């Protein structure tokens, strides 16, 4: 079983396997909505002013303590620069999978029980809006 976890972790890190997969004693099992539902939620919320405003409030209530103001980093990494910026390698779907599943071995816990899929996508919409503005300022 340990070898399966090592191989799968390598695949996750390399992006070959979606971040929406998690380990279980029975092997791999998908966690969260299907790719089609993720795409629909992404389309509904990214660049949506209402989602961005709600996401800002949700982020302030649940994420700010670790990720700092505007998601620029504090106890935990920045979610608006580097690999987390648009085009930076971490897709919105991957960010969703991290929020819903957490990151073992870090302070990032799962928000599966406390937030709906819609709320998570609203937070992602807010973070993508901030990162897009930061990228625009850098030009």
Secondary structure as UniProt FT lines:
FT   HELIX           2..14
FT   TURN            19..20
FT   STRAND          21..24
FT   TURN            25..26
FT   STRAND          27..30
FT   HELIX           35..45
FT   TURN            46..47
FT   HELIX           49..62
FT   HELIX           64..67
FT   HELIX           69..71
FT   HELIX           82..84
FT   TURN            86..87
FT   HELIX           92..101
FT   TURN            104..105
FT   TURN            112..114
FT   HELIX           117..138
//
